[in-house]
């Protein structure tokens, strides 16, 4: 470098080197909020469902044999699960595939940051958004409709972590195998709607035929729902549900790493 | 002056297609080295191997003494890259992008100064998607330089830019070189290489056909002179075609184009004035890098490069 170099010469204050991952996560968060689609879908849609369900008089009825739980009480874990699925299965893959199509990942491969950190930053931001969404849901449900906070907050938090891991793994896999943004959106939806069914959005899991119940418990959303349900009424999440979610996270996370293409 | 990049016998195939077929060259410290060729000649594949984005099938590459694949992490610190057609995040602002990229490097440049040098200071708060083509290109150059690289590889730098933006970019590249950065410039645009490069490698069908200074290549091509004019009075072709130095004559409407060797200009002018014919709008074209390229690659079709 010559004297005209842009490198700071002489007694410059050695600024603490900033972590590329933290900087990327910050940039991704800025973009996520600027993009508006993520926040509106991820946070707005479940909130809207909550408001709609809350406005239906029959949802305020106490369910017989539950010790005072209303229909809405039993629906909140489902909404929580849906919010997670929206972020992880729709929003995350779309962003990543879009980056790949536009050459963003390719460009980052030529920098010391590398694309792995970009994916890491995406996971951090989506996980953070998931937490925010779920807390907003719980708080609004509590304040507006008197739905109690989870009686076992520790169990609730553990479930958030396991469910996010399972769904983020699945979302990464969708991003890895989707050849284009369009195809990824299609695959995401193809995964999303059956998952929603097994998460009990349309038919609560306990009311399903036995065979479907078994299938439901083996899906990440079904397992997550069960764990959230237990946390809501004061129990720790069942080990089987946690194992199920961990297995989804590992299998699809590993498959995503194996099949991921940077360009 | 040491060798900054050394490529030896590089081969790369995509399935059945041979993209690069035994390319070798060296880039010296502090020079602007051009890699020229038609679209699909193998230029981009070659530099992608240098950047470590692709693994070579065969051959050796050393960049600053590093192997692009196995020493990747170290290489990215010292090699700045501008990729052909790679986009930034749409809604990221110019200053945010530079600040973000500078956090990736051990010893980044002052990106505010880069913004100034590139004339982007008043666009610092503008989102990428709202920049013009020229501004995007300049930002892309800034991002390639923000890590204070010792070598910068710039691929199709001025494609899609208007003539003014192109000239500004050329000046910028020269100023970057003056800062001590070695530059590899990939281009299919001969005028660009002629103007900027100290040496160029002409690549055709995956092979290097020549490596030399642009002026030496143009000389080596021994091309004919082309003399073009509008005669004040009509005349017979034979008046000029009978001259020993003239090899051909064609007419396009009332414009006459005469080709011939280096003596042709003098003989043609003398003969015309002896017959009191004035050659109006006289133009003489010498051989240039493009002619050299065409001659060396032996293909004349599809050679007209856009933007001339």
Contacts between the chains, C-beta under 8 A, distances in Angstrom:
chain1	res1	chain2	res2	distance
A	1	B	148	7.1
A	1	B	179	6.9
A	1	B	180	5.2
A	2	B	178	7.4
A	2	B	179	5.8
A	2	B	180	4.6
A	4	B	178	7.2
A	4	B	179	5.7
A	5	B	109	7.7
A	5	B	148	7.3
A	5	B	179	5.7
A	5	B	180	6.9
A	6	B	109	3.8
A	6	B	110	5.0
A	6	B	113	4.8
A	6	B	114	6.1
A	6	B	117	7.8
A	6	B	145	7.9
A	6	B	148	6.8
A	6	B	179	7.4
A	7	B	107	6.3
A	7	B	109	6.1
A	7	B	110	7.6
A	7	B	148	5.3
A	8	B	110	6.1
A	17	B	106	7.4
A	18	B	103	4.5
A	19	B	103	7.6
A	20	B	103	5.4
A	20	B	104	4.9
A	23	B	99	7.7
A	23	B	100	5.4
A	23	B	103	4.1
A	23	B	104	8.0
A	24	B	100	6.9
A	27	B	89	7.6
A	27	B	92	6.5
A	27	B	96	6.4
A	27	B	100	4.9
A	30	B	92	7.7
A	30	B	96	7.0
A	31	B	89	5.8
A	31	B	91	5.4
A	31	B	92	6.3
A	34	B	91	4.6
A	35	B	91	6.2
A	99	B	89	7.7
A	102	B	86	7.5
A	102	B	87	4.1
A	103	B	83	6.5
A	103	B	85	6.3
A	103	B	86	3.3
A	103	B	87	5.5
A	104	B	86	7.2
A	104	B	87	6.3
A	104	B	88	6.9
A	104	B	89	6.2
A	106	B	53	7.1
A	106	B	83	6.4
A	106	B	86	5.6
A	107	B	81	7.7
A	107	B	83	5.7
A	107	B	86	4.4
A	107	B	87	7.9
A	107	B	88	7.6
A	107	B	143	8.0
A	109	B	53	6.2
A	110	B	51	5.7
A	110	B	52	7.8
A	110	B	53	6.8
A	110	B	76	6.2
A	110	B	79	7.4
A	110	B	81	4.0
A	110	B	83	7.1
A	111	B	76	5.6
A	111	B	101	6.5
A	111	B	104	4.8
A	111	B	105	7.8
A	111	B	147	7.2
A	112	B	73	6.4
A	112	B	76	4.5
A	112	B	77	5.5
A	112	B	104	4.8
A	112	B	105	6.2
A	112	B	106	7.8
A	112	B	147	7.5
A	113	B	104	4.1
A	114	B	73	8.0
A	114	B	76	7.7
